Amino acid sequence: MTTIYKIMGGGQKVQRNTQAGLPTQYIKVENSDWVEKCGCSGQDFAANTMWSTELEDLQRWANEWAGCEVTLVEAEEERM
């Protein structure tokens, strides 16, 4: 189990927020089993989520999706 950082809505959410001039929220999840389940970081199209064990990777990918520097802000984890 490890800490992951995720953007719900993935790259599409990053693009929409950037076009609207809004920061993009990410969620920090401690003790996640996503690494064991998925085997790698990236864009999970089935869950529509961009995620990584490294916040720096998430920032780089968000910037690439938006084509510019994106402002990421930490949000509270949503409980289901």
C-alpha angles and dihedrals in degrees: 000000000000142000117272134184119215141182112210108220092031124220093338090060090050091052094048093048092048092050089050092048093245130135117245119239123223128191123224111214118190121203094016122170094203092106091056093043098044102028094216144036126253141078113346101201094185091058093032089231135132110209144166142167087234122063089205090061091049090051092049093049092047090051090050093050092049097039090229143054109301126205110229120194127186117246132189115269112259113238120215 
